[in-house]
Amino acid sequence: MLAQFTQNHGQPNSTTLSCSNLSFKIKDQLILNNINLNIPSGKISALIGPNGSGKSTLLKLLTGLITPDQGQIHLNQSELHSIKRKEIAKHIAFLPQRSAIPDQFTVIDLILAGRYPHQGLFKRLQTKDEHIINWVLDVTDMATYRKRHLHQLSGGQQQRAWLAMILAQETSLILLDEPTTYLDIKHQLQMIELIKNLNIKHNKTILWVLHDLNQAIQNSDYLFVLKNGQLTTQGTPKQLITDNKLAETFEITIDSAYYQQQHILVFSK
């Protein structure tokens, strides 16, 4: 049964998410201005830009956690803010940079919280819930820690536990705000590989914010570049490296090399 269920995660990805003329301000400060984007289905897209450019705010807008002052967001051609939160959570999963949860929570408690959008009135686990739970434990390599309390886990294990929770939502679209932050290089690479496998093996559409430009260009199919609250450019990594748009956005000199079929960026002032 589990093998049959996991195969279903490779079906064509039909969820679409886009925004048009999107603007957002806090008091009188304009945080995002006239953003237009369409997240490529079945691909890994990165949202990059200097600190304070509005990346995290844009993710919150796209998930419906905050409301834009202007513009529209469409989920599967429907206006996002006309859709109930529980229904949105069946289509979009979001992992912020930091999440607070009581220390007494175990890994399995966290994963069960991710099943909330699919639970009925009495919140009883069904056979499908059990299959999903086993799948997310397997794909995140957290089965050994299922009864472990969160405060007993390492940083890398905690991040995998949070990822397991949002995978339990059973969405085809996953938004991640700097999922490698606070991790050492070994666990950064493990997290990136895990997320890439979700895209390749299970056809998840990914939109992630990454701080490291090399990680972004080496592990993403498409890039959206923000600066001062505006979407300055977008395209494939090769396109943006070739036309020097990344260097202009970050106001640095970027030299590019090609090693083992990957671009390597070298930065200087």
N, C-alpha and C positions, 0 to 999 in steps of 0.2 A: 504493500500500500504506500509506504513512504517513498519508494523509488518512483512509483507512478505519479505521486503528488509532485515531487520535485521536478519532474519533466515538464509539468504544466507551467513552470516559471520561465520556460524558454519560448512561450508563445509570443506572437507579434505584440509589440507594445502599442496600445491604442490611446493612451493618455496624452493629451496635449495641454500645454500651459504657455500662455503668452501674455504680454501686456502692451498697451499702447498709450502714448502721451502721459506716462505715469509721473506724477510729482508728489513730493511729500515734504512737509516742513514741520519744525518744532518751534513753536511761538513764531517769531519772525525770521527764523533761519531756514533757508531752503537747503534741505539735505539731499534730495534727488530732484532732478529737473528734466522732464520730458523724455522719459525712458521708453524705448520701444525695443522689444526683443521677443523672440520665439525660440523656446528651448527645443533643440533637435531631439526627436524621439529616438530611443534606442542607442543614444550616444552618451559619452562623457563630456560635459561642458564645464569649463572653469570660469569663475568670476574673479577677476584679478584687478588690482589697482593699488595705489598708495594708501597708507593709513588714512582713515577719515574720509574716504571717497564715497562711502555709502553702501558698501557691499553687504554688511550684515542687515542693514535696514531694508535693502531690496529683497533679501531672502524672507524677512518677516512679512513684507508686503505680499510676496508671491504665495505665501502659505496662509494669508488671511489673518495673521495675528495682529496686524495693525491695518488701518484703513488709509488709503491714499487721499490726498487733498484734491487731486485731479487725475483723470485718466481711468482706464479700465484694465481689469485682469480677467482673463478668460480661461476657465478650466473646461476642456472638452466643449468649446464653443458656448458655454454658459457663463454668465457674469459670476465671478467668484463669490462676491458678497451677497448673492442671492441664494447661495448654497449653505445648508446647515453645516456646522462645524464637524459633526460626526460623519457626515457624508464626505466632506473634504478629506478627512483623515483616512478614508478608504482609498483615496487616490494619491494623496501627497503625504510623505513622511518627512519630518524635519528634525535634524539633530543640531541643536545650537552649540556654541562653544562650551558653555558651562551649564550644567543642570544640577539643581539641588534636590536631593532625595533623602529621606530618613535613613540613618545608618543601619537600622534594623531590617531594611529591605535586603532580600537575597536576590541572586541573579534571576531565579525563576519568578520571584515576585515582580521584578522589573519587566520581564518578558510578558507576563500575564497582563500587566498594565497596557502593553502594546496591543493586546487583543480587544481593547475596549470598543473600538468602532464596530466590531463584528458581533458583539455579545448582545443577547436578547434581554428582555426585562428582568429575568431571574439570574442572569450572569452565570449560567451553568456551562461548564466546558463540554463541548461536543467533540465527536471523533475528529472532525477537521481541525479544531483548535489544538488537539493533541498532536496531530501530524505537523501543523505549523510550528509548534513549540519545539518538537524534535528536530525539524528542519533547521530552524534558526540556531539552535544549540550546535548542530553539526556544522553548518556553514561558517559560523563564527569561532568554531573550536572552543566552545564554552561548556560542553556537556559535563566535563569533569568538575566544573565550578558551579553547577546549577543550584546547589544548596548553600553556597558560600555567601556570606554577607558582603555587601559592596565595599565596606571600609577595610575588609581583609584582602582586597585585590590590589594588584599593582596598577600603575597608571594605564599601561597597555591593556590589561585585562578589564579594567573599568570601562575603557573606551569601547572594547569589543562587546561588553555587556549592554552599553547604551545602543550600540548598533544593532544588537540582537533585538532589543525592545522595538526599535522602529521597523525592523524587518518583520516583526510579528504583526504589524499593521497590514501586511500583505498588499502593499501598494506597488505600482509599476514605476512611480516617480519618487526619487529620493533627493532631498536637498540637505547638504552638509556644510556647516559653517566651521571652516578650519579644523577638520577632523584629526589632523596630525599635530595640532598645537599641544604643548606640554608633554609630548612624547619624545623619548630619545630616538636616535637615528634608526636603530634596529626596529623599534616598534612603529616608527613612521613608515618604514618600508613594508612592514607586515600589514599595516592598516591600508596602505595604498594598494597592495596586491589583493587584499580581501575585497576592496571596493571595485577594483577592475574586474575581478572574477564575477562579482554580482552583475556587472554589465555584460560580460562576454558569455558566461554560462547561463545566466538567468534573465537576460534581456532587460535589466533594470536601466531606466533613464536616470542619469546622475547629473546634478548641478552642484558643484562644490566650490567653496571659497578656499583658495590656497594662497598662503603667504610666500611660499618659495616658488620663484618663477621657473626654475628648472624642473621642479616637480610638476608644475602646471603644464608646461609645454610637452614634457615627456610622457605624461599620463592622461592627456585630454585630447579629444577629437576636435574641440572647438573652444574658442576663447571669447569672452565678453570682457571688455576693458573699461573700467570706470575711473574717472578723475574729476574731483571737485563736484561730485554729484551728477555727472553727465556721462552717458555712454559714448566714449570718444571713438571707439572702433570695435570691430568684431571680425572673426574669421578663423581659419585654421591656424595652428601654430606656425606652419611654414609660411603662410601668407603674411602674418604679422611680423615675423622675423625678417622676411625679405624686404618689406616696404618700410622697415625701421620704425613702425608705429610704437612698439614697446619702448624703445629708447626715448622717443619723444614724450611718452606718457610719464615715464619714471624719471625723466630728465637726467639720464646717465648715458654713457657710451656702452654699447653691448656688442661684443664680438661673439660670433657663433662658430662652433666646430661641430663636426659630425663624427660620432664614435659609437661603434656597435649598433648602427642603425638608429641612433638617437641624437637629437640636437643637444649640445652642451653650450650654455651661455656663460660668458666671462664678462664681469662688470667692472667698470671704472668710471671715475667722475668725468 
